[in-house]
Amino acid sequence: MANELREAITRGEYQVGDRLPGENVLMQRYGVARATARDALAVLRHEGLAVARPGAGVYVTSRKRLVRDSTARYSRRRQARRRS
């Protein structure tokens, strides 16, 4: 479900600012439980493709690439320990 929504966003079926199908629609469309539909939307939010607006739904957001450089963080900690 998350893969199909992600692909639809990539293809342009959903543009930035468009509301994604809600949990009820996803439940009916895919024949899944609410928790499964909620998890699929959570995956998209975690990937930075969507944002939840309380009481309004989940919307496509501008794609911001998340870069997590743990090696730099590790190096800074290591240097700080050496100075102590």
C-alpha positions in Angstrom: 0.0 0.0 0.0 2.8 2.4 0.9 4.7 1.4 -2.2 1.7 2.2 -4.4 1.1 5.5 -2.8 4.8 6.4 -3.1 4.8 5.4 -6.8 1.6 7.5 -7.3 3.4 10.5 -5.8 6.5 9.9 -7.9 4.3 9.7 -11.1 2.7 12.9 -10.2 -0.8 11.6 -9.5 -0.5 13.4 -6.2 1.1 16.8 -6.2 2.6 18.8 -3.3 -0.3 19.9 -1.2 -2.7 17.2 -2.4 -4.5 15.2 0.3 -3.8 11.5 0.3 -6.6 9.0 0.7 -7.6 8.7 4.4 -7.5 5.5 6.5 -11.2 4.7 5.7 -10.6 4.9 2.0 -7.4 2.8 2.2 -9.2 0.2 4.3 -11.9 -0.2 1.7 -9.6 -0.1 -1.3 -7.2 -2.6 0.0 -9.3 -4.6 2.3 -7.0 -4.1 5.3 -7.4 -3.2 9.0 -7.2 0.5 10.1 -3.8 -0.2 11.7 -2.4 -1.3 8.4 -3.7 1.7 6.6 -2.3 4.0 9.4 1.1 2.3 9.1 1.2 2.8 5.3 0.6 6.5 5.8 3.2 6.6 8.6 5.8 5.1 6.3 5.3 8.0 3.8 5.5 10.5 6.7 8.7 9.0 8.0 10.2 9.1 4.5 9.4 12.8 4.3 6.9 12.4 1.4 3.8 13.4 3.5 2.8 15.4 6.5 -0.1 14.9 8.8 -2.4 17.8 9.6 -4.4 17.0 12.7 -8.1 16.8 11.9 -7.5 17.4 8.2 -5.6 14.4 6.9 -2.3 13.5 5.4 -0.9 15.7 2.6 1.9 15.4 0.1 4.8 17.6 1.0 7.8 18.9 -1.0 10.4 16.2 -1.2 13.2 17.1 1.2 16.1 14.6 1.1 17.1 13.6 4.6 20.8 13.2 5.0 21.9 11.6 8.2 25.6 11.6 8.5 26.3 9.6 11.6 30.0 9.4 10.8 30.4 13.1 11.3 28.5 13.0 14.5 30.6 10.1 15.8 33.8 12.0 14.9 32.7 15.1 16.8 31.9 13.0 19.9 35.2 11.2 19.6 37.1 14.5 19.4 35.2 15.9 22.3 36.1 12.9 24.4 39.8 13.3 23.5 39.7 16.9 24.7 38.2 16.0 28.1 
